[in-house]
Amino acid sequence: MVRIVSDTASLFTVESGREAGIDILPLNVTIGGRTYKEIEEISAREMLEKISEGHIPTSSQPAPADIMEVYEKATEKDPVLYITMADGLSGTYQTACGVRESMPNKEHITVLNSRTLCGPQEAIVKKAVRLAERGLGVDEIVGRLEENINSSKSFLIPQDFDYLRRGGRLSPGASHVGSLLKLTPLLVQSPDGMRLDKAAICRGFGKAVEKCIEGFKRVGVDERYVISICHAGTPEQGRQAYTMISDALRGVALELGELTPAFITQGGPRCVSIQAIIRI
């Protein structure tokens, strides 16, 4: 049977992945001069505390040695399908491909760029597991995942202009004006999944959520989809977004959760991600 592998950007922990029959590789985050395996060695709450002390985090892919250990299990009878987070937002996909090329059993290893992360990546991984349990081969599974991957739409609402400026994601002038006017930036993942682009600058969190809803309606999000809302230390805004989307998009499945440390390196403290993907 195909062995499904992914990383913690899928919101699976090593333990929850083991329970679901998935090998999960932790992404690494570096903050305060130390590198941690996210979730396993540092929680989102602990990382937010370090950010509040003035530290700027960076993230990186799983350790090559950990990837190699999983790849060594691949055989003709039990091939490995590694579903990575979006190439471009992390070096995970490129590293996974590079390690594959070094393996003597590489013909039994497939690396799939999910072109997404968090809730949508979790949905893709869960579907892959279901298809593997039904006895489908790697090529069949990848083919059936393409519709899901192509349907993914992701927005990010960061709320710390200073963090975006320090992280190089916004100019000092723009961050200063945005903070003074109490504006809220809205970022959208590019169609190829490789970067976060500015979608709008909104007057408040609620207006940013309204823009997300408009974007989902334009691409035909309906009852076939699941929308994942994840926050970085702002559960009240997560619930606000949940209520607004539930009222506006009837029949859509909704999930509410917390962002992982690696994702917080993209959006900073108090950011909220809102993502949709076909779930069938």
C-alpha positions in Angstrom: 0.0 0.0 0.0 1.2 3.5 -0.7 2.8 5.2 2.3 1.6 8.8 2.7 4.1 11.3 4.1 3.7 15.0 4.9 5.0 17.8 7.1 3.6 19.7 10.0 2.4 22.5 7.7 -0.6 20.1 7.2 -1.6 20.7 10.8 -0.9 17.1 11.7 1.4 16.5 14.6 3.8 13.5 14.6 1.4 11.7 17.0 -1.9 12.5 15.2 -0.2 11.5 11.9 0.8 8.2 13.4 -2.7 7.5 14.5 -3.9 8.3 10.9 -1.2 6.1 9.3 0.8 9.1 8.0 4.5 9.8 8.5 4.7 13.5 9.6 8.0 15.4 9.4 8.2 18.5 11.6 9.2 21.8 10.0 11.9 23.8 11.9 11.6 27.3 13.2 14.5 29.4 14.5 13.9 32.1 17.1 16.0 33.6 19.8 19.1 31.9 18.5 17.7 28.4 18.8 16.2 26.0 16.3 13.1 24.0 17.2 11.0 21.3 15.6 7.6 23.0 15.4 4.8 21.7 17.6 7.1 18.9 18.9 9.5 21.3 20.6 7.8 24.7 20.6 4.1 25.5 20.6 2.4 28.5 18.9 1.8 30.1 22.3 5.5 29.8 23.2 6.6 31.2 19.9 4.2 34.2 20.2 5.7 34.9 23.6 9.2 35.0 22.1 8.0 37.3 19.3 6.5 39.6 21.9 10.0 39.9 23.4 11.3 41.3 20.1 12.6 38.1 18.4 12.0 37.6 14.7 11.5 34.0 13.7 12.5 32.2 10.5 11.3 28.8 9.3 13.0 26.0 7.4 12.1 22.6 6.0 12.4 19.2 7.8 15.9 17.9 8.3 17.2 16.0 5.3 18.2 13.1 7.6 14.6 12.8 8.8 13.3 12.8 5.1 15.9 10.1 4.2 14.7 7.9 7.1 11.2 7.9 5.7 12.4 7.4 2.2 14.3 4.3 3.2 11.0 2.6 3.8 9.9 2.9 0.2 9.7 -0.4 -1.8 7.9 -1.5 -5.0 5.1 -3.0 -2.9 4.9 0.0 -0.5 6.0 3.2 -2.4 6.2 6.6 -0.6 4.1 9.6 -1.6 5.4 12.7 0.1 2.9 15.6 0.0 4.8 18.8 0.9 3.7 22.3 1.7 3.8 24.9 -1.1 7.0 25.3 -3.0 8.1 28.9 -2.7 6.7 29.5 0.8 9.3 27.0 2.0 12.2 25.0 0.7 10.6 21.8 1.7 9.6 20.6 -1.8 13.0 21.3 -3.2 14.8 19.6 -0.4 12.4 16.6 -0.6 13.2 16.3 -4.3 16.9 16.6 -3.7 17.0 13.9 -1.1 14.9 11.7 -3.4 17.6 11.9 -6.1 20.2 10.7 -3.6 18.2 7.5 -2.7 19.0 4.1 -4.3 15.2 3.4 -4.2 14.1 6.7 -5.7 11.9 5.0 -8.3 9.6 4.1 -5.5 9.4 7.7 -4.1 7.1 10.5 -5.4 7.2 14.1 -4.1 4.0 16.1 -4.7 3.9 19.9 -4.3 0.5 20.6 -2.6 0.9 24.3 -3.6 -0.8 25.1 -0.3 -0.5 24.6 3.4 -2.5 24.4 6.7 -6.2 23.5 6.3 -6.1 22.8 2.5 -2.9 20.7 2.8 -4.6 18.7 5.6 -7.6 18.0 3.4 -5.3 16.8 0.6 -3.4 14.5 2.9 -6.6 13.1 4.4 -7.9 12.3 0.9 -4.6 10.7 -0.1 -4.8 8.4 2.9 -8.4 7.4 2.0 -7.4 6.6 -1.6 -4.3 4.6 -0.5 -6.5 2.6 1.9 -8.7 1.8 -1.1 -5.7 0.3 -2.9 -5.0 3.0 -5.5 -1.5 3.4 -6.8 0.6 6.6 -6.6 -0.2 7.8 -10.1 -3.9 7.3 -9.5 -3.8 9.1 -6.1 -1.9 12.1 -7.5 -4.3 12.3 -10.4 -7.3 12.4 -8.1 -5.7 15.1 -5.9 -5.1 17.5 -8.7 -8.7 18.8 -8.7 -8.3 19.6 -5.0 -4.9 21.2 -5.4 -6.1 23.4 -8.2 -9.2 24.5 -6.3 -7.3 25.9 -3.3 -7.7 29.6 -2.5 -5.9 31.1 0.5 -6.0 34.5 2.2 -3.9 35.8 5.0 -4.9 38.7 7.3 -1.8 39.9 9.1 -2.4 42.5 11.8 1.1 43.6 12.9 2.5 46.2 10.5 5.7 46.4 12.5 6.3 42.7 12.2 5.7 42.8 8.5 8.2 45.7 8.2 10.9 43.9 10.4 10.4 40.7 8.4 10.9 42.6 5.1 7.4 42.1 3.8 6.3 45.8 3.9 8.2 49.1 3.5 8.8 51.2 6.6 6.6 54.0 5.1 3.7 51.8 4.3 3.8 50.1 7.7 3.9 53.5 9.5 0.9 54.9 7.6 -1.0 51.6 8.0 -0.5 51.6 11.7 -1.6 55.2 12.1 -4.8 54.7 10.1 -5.5 51.4 11.8 -5.7 49.6 8.4 -5.6 45.9 7.9 -3.7 44.3 5.0 -5.1 41.4 3.1 -2.7 39.0 1.4 -3.6 36.3 -1.2 -1.6 33.3 -2.2 -0.5 33.5 -5.8 -2.1 31.0 -8.3 1.1 29.0 -8.4 1.2 28.9 -4.6 4.8 30.3 -4.4 4.2 33.6 -2.7 1.9 35.9 -0.8 0.7 38.9 -2.8 -1.1 42.0 -1.6 -4.9 41.7 -2.3 -6.2 44.8 -0.5 -5.7 47.3 2.4 -8.9 47.3 4.4 -10.4 49.5 7.2 -10.5 46.8 9.9 -10.6 43.1 10.2 -14.3 42.7 9.3 -13.8 44.5 6.0 -10.8 42.1 5.2 -13.1 39.1 5.9 -15.7 40.6 3.6 -13.0 40.8 0.8 -12.2 37.1 1.4 -15.8 36.2 1.0 -16.0 38.2 -2.2 -13.0 36.3 -3.5 -14.5 32.9 -2.6 -17.7 33.8 -4.4 -15.8 34.8 -7.5 -14.2 31.4 -7.8 -17.4 29.5 -7.1 -16.9 28.2 -3.5 -20.0 26.2 -2.5 -21.0 23.2 -0.5 -18.3 21.1 -2.2 -15.7 23.1 -0.3 -14.3 23.2 3.2 -13.1 26.6 4.6 -10.4 26.5 7.2 -9.9 29.5 9.5 -6.8 29.5 11.7 -5.5 32.2 14.0 -2.3 33.1 15.8 -3.4 34.0 19.3 -6.7 35.7 18.3 -9.5 33.2 18.9 -12.1 36.0 19.0 -11.3 37.1 15.5 -11.2 33.5 14.4 -14.8 33.2 15.7 -15.8 36.5 14.0 -14.6 35.3 10.7 -16.3 31.9 11.2 -19.6 33.6 11.9 -19.4 36.0 8.9 -18.4 33.2 6.5 -21.1 30.9 7.8 -23.8 33.5 7.2 -22.5 34.5 3.8 -21.7 31.0 2.3 -24.5 28.6 3.3 -23.7 24.9 3.0 -19.9 25.3 3.1 -18.1 23.2 5.7 -16.1 25.3 8.2 -13.2 24.5 10.5 -11.6 26.7 13.1 -8.2 26.1 14.5 -4.8 27.5 15.4 -1.8 28.3 13.2 1.5 26.5 13.7 4.8 28.2 14.5 6.1 27.8 10.9 3.1 29.6 9.5 3.3 32.4 12.0 6.8 33.2 10.6 4.8 34.2 7.4 2.1 36.4 9.0 3.3 37.2 12.4 1.3 37.4 15.7 -2.4 37.9 15.6 -2.6 36.9 11.9 -5.6 34.9 10.6 -5.6 32.6 7.6 -8.8 31.9 5.7 -8.5 29.1 3.1 -10.9 27.1 0.9 -10.5 23.8 -0.9 -12.8 21.2 -2.6 -13.1 18.4 0.0 -14.8 15.7 -2.1 
